[in-house]
Amino acid sequence: MEIINDSKEKLELTYPTTWSYKLISLSKEQIQEAIHEVILEREHDLVHSNASKAGKYISMNLDLLVHNEDDRNFIYEALKKHQNIKMIL
Protein backbone atom coordinates (compact mmCIF):
# COMPACT_ATOMS: atom_id res chain seq x y z
CA MET A 1 0.00 0.00 0.00
CA GLU A 2 1.33 3.41 -0.90
CA ILE A 3 1.14 6.09 1.73
CA ILE A 4 0.19 9.49 0.42
CA ASN A 5 0.51 12.50 2.73
CA ASP A 6 0.67 10.26 5.84
CA SER A 7 -2.65 8.76 4.82
CA LYS A 8 -3.35 5.06 4.50
CA GLU A 9 -5.47 5.65 1.39
CA LYS A 10 -4.16 3.91 -1.71
CA LEU A 11 -3.64 6.05 -4.77
CA GLU A 12 -6.27 5.03 -7.32
CA LEU A 13 -5.24 5.62 -10.92
CA THR A 14 -6.84 4.72 -14.22
CA TYR A 15 -4.29 3.27 -16.63
CA PRO A 16 -2.84 4.02 -19.05
CA THR A 17 -2.01 7.47 -17.68
CA THR A 18 0.70 10.08 -18.02
CA TRP A 19 2.99 10.07 -15.00
CA SER A 20 5.59 12.66 -13.97
CA TYR A 21 8.92 11.88 -12.37
CA LYS A 22 11.23 14.63 -11.09
CA LEU A 23 14.85 13.59 -11.64
CA ILE A 24 17.82 15.21 -9.92
CA SER A 25 21.35 14.73 -11.23
CA LEU A 26 24.61 16.54 -11.93
CA SER A 27 23.76 17.38 -15.56
CA LYS A 28 21.10 17.24 -18.26
CA GLU A 29 23.29 14.78 -20.17
CA GLN A 30 23.40 12.37 -17.22
CA ILE A 31 19.62 12.49 -16.92
CA GLN A 32 19.20 11.91 -20.66
CA GLU A 33 21.58 8.94 -20.52
CA ALA A 34 19.68 7.36 -17.60
CA ILE A 35 16.34 7.83 -19.36
CA HIS A 36 17.68 6.31 -22.56
CA GLU A 37 18.96 3.25 -20.66
CA VAL A 38 15.76 2.75 -18.64
CA ILE A 39 12.89 3.57 -20.99
CA LEU A 40 14.73 2.97 -24.26
CA GLU A 41 12.79 4.50 -27.14
CA ARG A 42 9.49 5.13 -25.34
CA GLU A 43 7.93 8.47 -26.17
CA HIS A 44 8.42 10.98 -23.37
CA ASP A 45 8.77 14.67 -22.54
CA LEU A 46 11.77 15.96 -20.62
CA VAL A 47 11.64 19.54 -19.35
CA HIS A 48 14.14 21.53 -17.27
CA SER A 49 12.76 22.17 -13.79
CA ASN A 50 15.43 23.82 -11.67
CA ALA A 51 19.13 24.13 -10.89
CA SER A 52 20.85 24.56 -7.55
CA LYS A 53 22.24 28.00 -6.71
CA ALA A 54 25.81 26.76 -7.08
CA GLY A 55 24.92 24.95 -10.31
CA LYS A 56 26.03 21.58 -8.94
CA TYR A 57 22.65 19.87 -9.40
CA ILE A 58 19.89 20.08 -11.98
CA SER A 59 16.33 18.80 -11.83
CA MET A 60 14.19 17.85 -14.79
CA ASN A 61 10.62 16.60 -15.16
CA LEU A 62 10.10 13.39 -17.10
CA ASP A 63 6.53 12.80 -18.31
CA LEU A 64 5.56 9.57 -20.01
CA LEU A 65 2.66 7.22 -20.52
CA VAL A 66 2.66 4.34 -18.04
CA HIS A 67 0.51 1.31 -18.78
CA ASN A 68 -0.11 -0.03 -15.27
CA GLU A 69 1.13 0.21 -11.69
CA ASP A 70 3.91 -2.33 -12.28
CA ASP A 71 5.17 -0.30 -15.25
CA ARG A 72 5.08 2.94 -13.21
CA ASN A 73 6.90 1.36 -10.27
CA PHE A 74 9.47 -0.40 -12.48
CA ILE A 75 10.46 2.89 -14.11
CA TYR A 76 10.68 4.61 -10.73
CA GLU A 77 12.88 1.87 -9.23
CA ALA A 78 15.11 1.57 -12.31
CA LEU A 79 15.73 5.32 -12.42
CA LYS A 80 16.25 5.44 -8.65
CA LYS A 81 18.97 2.78 -8.91
CA HIS A 82 20.68 4.34 -11.95
CA GLN A 83 24.17 5.64 -11.19
CA ASN A 84 23.45 9.01 -12.86
CA ILE A 85 20.34 9.80 -10.82
CA LYS A 86 20.94 11.36 -7.40
CA MET A 87 17.26 11.55 -6.42
CA ILE A 88 13.84 10.90 -7.92
CA LEU A 89 10.52 12.29 -6.74
VODRENTI-38180 format. One record per residue: residue in one letter; x, y, z of N, C-alpha, C in turn; residue number from 1. Coordinates in Angstrom, 2 decimals, padded with zeros to 5 digits. Example, Ala and Ser with C-alpha at 12.3 -4.5 7.8 and 13.67 -1.06 7.14 Angstrom:
BEGIN
 rest      nX      nY      nZ     caX     caY     caZ      cX      cY      cZ  nr
    A  013.19 -005.69  007.80  012.30 -004.50  007.80  013.20 -003.30  007.80   1
    S  012.85 -002.25  007.08  013.67 -001.06  007.14  012.90  000.03  007.87   2
***
This chain:
BEGIN
 rest      nX      nY      nZ     caX     caY     caZ      cX      cY      cZ  nr
    M  000.85 -001.18  000.00  000.00  000.00  000.00  000.88  001.23  000.00   1
    E  000.59  002.15 -000.86  001.33  003.41 -000.90  000.74  004.37  000.13   2
    I  001.62  005.10  000.77  001.14  006.09  001.73  001.30  007.46  001.10   3
    I  000.21  008.17  001.02  000.19  009.49  000.42 -000.14  010.50  001.52   4
    N  000.75  011.46  001.73  000.51  012.50  002.73  000.14  011.92  004.09   5
    D  000.89  010.92  004.55  000.67  010.26  005.84 -000.73  009.65  005.95   6
    S -001.33  009.38  004.84 -002.65  008.76  004.82 -002.49  007.30  004.41   7
    K -003.41  006.47  004.86 -003.35  005.06  004.50 -004.17  004.78  003.24   8
    E -004.69  005.83  002.61 -005.47  005.65  001.39 -004.55  005.31  000.24   9
    K -004.94  004.32 -000.54 -004.16  003.91 -001.71 -004.49  004.84 -002.88  10
    L -003.46  005.21 -003.60 -003.64  006.05 -004.77 -004.35  005.25 -005.85  11
    E -005.51  005.73 -006.28 -006.27  005.03 -007.32 -006.07  005.75 -008.65  12
    L -005.49  005.05 -009.60 -005.24  005.62 -010.92 -005.92  004.78 -011.98  13
    T -006.30  005.42 -013.07 -006.84  004.72 -014.22 -005.75  004.67 -015.27  14
    Y -005.38  003.46 -015.65 -004.29  003.27 -016.63 -004.86  002.98 -018.00  15
    P -004.12  003.31 -019.05 -002.84  004.02 -019.05 -003.04  005.48 -018.67  16
    T -001.98  006.07 -018.09 -002.01  007.47 -017.68 -000.62  008.08 -017.84  17
    T -000.58  009.38 -017.97  000.70  010.08 -018.02  001.17  010.30 -016.59  18
    W  002.43  009.94 -016.33  002.99  010.07 -015.00  004.23  010.96 -015.07  19
    S  004.44  011.75 -014.03  005.59  012.66 -013.97  006.57  012.20 -012.90  20
    Y  007.83  012.17 -013.29  008.92  011.88 -012.37  009.83  013.11 -012.36  21
    K  010.25  013.55 -011.17  011.23  014.63 -011.09  012.58  013.97 -010.82  22
    L  013.53  014.20 -011.72  014.85  013.59 -011.64  015.89  014.64 -011.29  23
    I  016.76  014.31 -010.34  017.82  015.21 -009.92  019.16  014.53 -010.20  24
    S  020.05  015.27 -010.85  021.35  014.73 -011.23  022.36  015.87 -011.33  25
    L  023.56  015.53 -011.79  024.61  016.54 -011.93  024.50  017.31 -013.24  26
    S  023.87  016.70 -014.26  023.76  017.38 -015.56  022.58  016.84 -016.36  27
    K  022.17  017.64 -017.33  021.10  017.24 -018.26  021.52  015.99 -019.02  28
    E  022.79  015.93 -019.41  023.29  014.78 -020.17  023.20  013.48 -019.36  29
    Q  023.49  013.56 -018.07  023.40  012.37 -017.22  021.94  011.90 -017.10  30
    I  021.04  012.85 -016.99  019.62  012.49 -016.92  019.17  011.86 -018.24  31
    Q  019.57  012.45 -019.35  019.20  011.91 -020.66  019.75  010.50 -020.84  32
    E  020.97  010.26 -020.40  021.58  008.94 -020.52  020.80  007.91 -019.69  33
    A  020.44  008.28 -018.47  019.68  007.36 -017.60  018.33  007.04 -018.23  34
    I  017.64  008.05 -018.73  016.34  007.83 -019.36  016.48  006.90 -020.55  35
    H  017.47  007.14 -021.37  017.68  006.31 -022.56  017.90  004.84 -022.15  36
    E  018.66  004.61 -021.10  018.96  003.25 -020.66  017.77  002.57 -020.00  37
    V  016.90  003.34 -019.37  015.76  002.75 -018.64  014.53  002.60 -019.51  38
    I  014.15  003.65 -020.23  012.89  003.57 -020.99  013.11  003.35 -022.47  39
    L  014.38  003.25 -022.87  014.73  002.97 -024.26  014.13  004.01 -025.19  40
    E  013.32  003.59 -026.12  012.79  004.50 -027.14  011.35  004.94 -026.87  41
    R  010.87  004.72 -025.64  009.49  005.13 -025.34  009.34  006.64 -025.47  42
    E  008.22  007.05 -026.02  007.93  008.47 -026.17  007.82  009.12 -024.80  43
    H  008.44  010.28 -024.64  008.42  010.98 -023.37  008.70  012.46 -023.57  44
    D  008.42  013.24 -022.55  008.77  014.67 -022.54  009.73  014.89 -021.38  45
    L  010.79  015.64 -021.64  011.77  015.96 -020.62  011.94  017.47 -020.61  46
    V  011.64  018.09 -019.46  011.64  019.54 -019.35  012.49  019.96 -018.15  47
    H  013.33  020.97 -018.36  014.14  021.53 -017.27  013.21  022.03 -016.17  48
    S  013.56  021.73 -014.92  012.76  022.17 -013.79  013.49  023.23 -012.98  49
    N  014.72  022.91 -012.56  015.43  023.82 -011.67  016.91  023.49 -011.66  50
    A  017.71  024.38 -011.10  019.13  024.13 -010.89  019.49  024.70 -009.52  51
    S  020.43  024.06 -008.86  020.85  024.56 -007.55  021.57  025.89 -007.72  52
    K  021.61  026.67 -006.64  022.24  028.00 -006.71  023.69  027.91 -007.17  53
    A  024.41  026.90 -006.70  025.81  026.76 -007.08  025.98  026.07 -008.44  54
    G  024.87  025.59 -009.00  024.92  024.95 -010.31  025.42  023.51 -010.27  55
    K  025.51  022.94 -009.07  026.03  021.58 -008.94  024.99  020.53 -009.36  56
    Y  023.72  020.82 -009.09  022.65  019.87 -009.40  021.63  020.51 -010.33  57
    I  020.96  019.64 -011.09  019.89  020.08 -011.98  018.71  019.13 -011.78  58
    S  017.51  019.66 -011.87  016.33  018.80 -011.83  015.55  018.97 -013.13  59
    M  014.98  017.86 -013.57  014.19  017.85 -014.79  012.94  017.01 -014.55  60
    N  011.86  017.36 -015.23  010.62  016.60 -015.16  010.52  015.67 -016.36  61
    L  010.31  014.41 -016.06  010.10  013.39 -017.10  008.64  013.00 -017.07  62
    D  007.95  013.20 -018.18  006.53  012.80 -018.31  006.44  011.72 -019.37  63
    L  005.77  010.61 -019.02  005.56  009.57 -020.01  004.32  008.75 -019.67  64
    L  003.83  008.06 -020.67  002.66  007.22 -020.52  003.06  005.92 -019.84  65
    V  002.43  005.62 -018.70  002.66  004.34 -018.04  001.40  003.50 -018.23  66
    H  001.61  002.20 -018.41  000.51  001.31 -018.78 -000.20  000.67 -017.61  67
    N  000.50  000.54 -016.47 -000.11 -000.03 -015.27  000.79  000.29 -014.08  68
    E  000.37 -000.11 -012.90  001.13  000.21 -011.69  002.52 -000.44 -011.71  69
    D  002.61 -001.66 -012.20  003.91 -002.33 -012.28  004.86 -001.56 -013.19  70
    D  004.37 -001.08 -014.31  005.17 -000.30 -015.25  005.66  000.98 -014.57  71
    R  004.75  001.68 -013.90  005.08  002.94 -013.21  006.13  002.70 -012.14  72
    N  005.96  001.66 -011.34  006.90  001.36 -010.27  008.24  000.86 -010.80  73
    F  008.22  000.07 -011.88  009.47 -000.40 -012.48  010.33  000.77 -012.93  74
    I  009.72  001.72 -013.62  010.46  002.89 -014.11  011.03  003.67 -012.94  75
    Y  010.23  003.89 -011.91  010.68  004.61 -010.73  011.90  003.92 -010.11  76
    E  011.80  002.62 -009.87  012.88  001.87 -009.23  014.13  001.83 -010.10  77
    A  013.96  001.64 -011.40  015.11  001.57 -012.31  015.84  002.91 -012.37  78
    L  015.10  004.01 -012.42  015.73  005.32 -012.42  016.38  005.62 -011.07  79
    K  015.71  005.22 -010.00  016.25  005.44 -008.65  017.59  004.75 -008.46  80
    K  017.75  003.56 -009.05  018.97  002.78 -008.91  020.07  003.19 -009.90  81
    H  019.71  003.98 -010.91  020.68  004.34 -011.95  021.78  005.21 -011.36  82
    Q  023.00  004.94 -011.73  024.17  005.64 -011.19  024.15  007.15 -011.47  83
    N  023.48  007.59 -012.52  023.45  009.01 -012.86  022.41  009.81 -012.08  84
    I  021.44  009.13 -011.49  020.34  009.80 -010.82  020.64  009.89 -009.33  85
    K  020.67  011.13 -008.82  020.94  011.36 -007.40  019.68  011.22 -006.56  86
    M  018.54  011.64 -007.13  017.26  011.55 -006.42  016.13  011.55 -007.44  87
    I  015.04  010.88 -007.07  013.84  010.90 -007.92  012.64  011.13 -007.03  88
    L  011.75  011.99 -007.49  010.52  012.29 -006.74  009.32  011.97 -007.63  89
***
